[in-house]
């Protein structure tokens, strides 16, 4: 049993048990069938569920799916954690909007593939990728997988072990660098969450030069217990916010654009990451659902909820046994994103991998 498996099993055991106490949304969407289609959601937020949407060619295998992103051509990018002992196996896969395989790359992230975002810079798009476990780096790639730059722990932040940047190893701790996800600023810079290490949010300029940090391990109100995902919420352009998923506290924390704490939004089940489209905020929750929030951070619909079944007593068996997965229900959503047509892709933290397309019903 490796360290990450032990860590996560202990983590879920102590946190999933609280799922029954989460603040309930008035709109918990249930699944219905129409001519053998599975439809979830309510009113203008209804989706056809297409589980296992993209399929890998036979020479590749899913190895714990983690994150998803979409480019301007509506192509889907998926990263899986991968296995450290299969160094020649790619960790990033690209599909068209019909689920047809296009290409694969990213062998350097095998065994630690985690965060993945597409960003347009001028006329070109780039992938931003994080690697944890033994990888311990974040990188900028073009859409074909060519590396633009690779960075490791920002020593100048003063929060890391002396060897963390030069000698990355599969070691966990509050003074270790295990980056998880990105949020992008309009000036070309970005924030990076060190969700599995120091619980610090780092700010970098457009050239990936470290500028500042906030957060750290703590009990909330500006401190975190697994600062896993984040997003720049610019739905009110005059007062943009940084929204961070404080996963083990089952909350979102909201900060001003400079990292000053403002408020906490409770009621989630291990929130893992965030995406935005229009006035909607999309939150993937490891405890078996995906939530859509309005501009005031109110949950307006929950999709694919299977919270009751994913109790501390059953989660392990369900996660590892596809026969127990139910159509229209999620197991462990680790990331979710909108595509250009309002559809949603969901990547789940399961060893055999699962990416679901929620096709918007119009």
Secondary structure, 3 states (H helix, E strand, C coil): CCHHHHHHHHHHHHHHHHHHHCCCCCCECCCEEECCEEEEEECCEEEEEECCCCCCCCCCCCCCEEEEEECCCCCEEEEECCCCCCCCCCCEEEECCCCCEEEEECHHHCCCEEEEEEEEECCEEEEEEEECCCCCEEEEEECCCCEEEEECCCHHHCCCCCCCCCCCCCCCCCCCCCCCEEEECCCCCEEEEECCCCCEEEEECCCCCEEEEEECECCCCCCECCEEEEEEECCCHHHCEEEEEEHHHCEEEEEECCCCEEEEECCCCCEEEEEEECCEEEEEECCCEEEEECCCCCEEEEECCCCCCCCCCCHHHHHCCHHHCCCCCCCCEEEEEECCCCCEEEEECCCCCEEEEEEECC
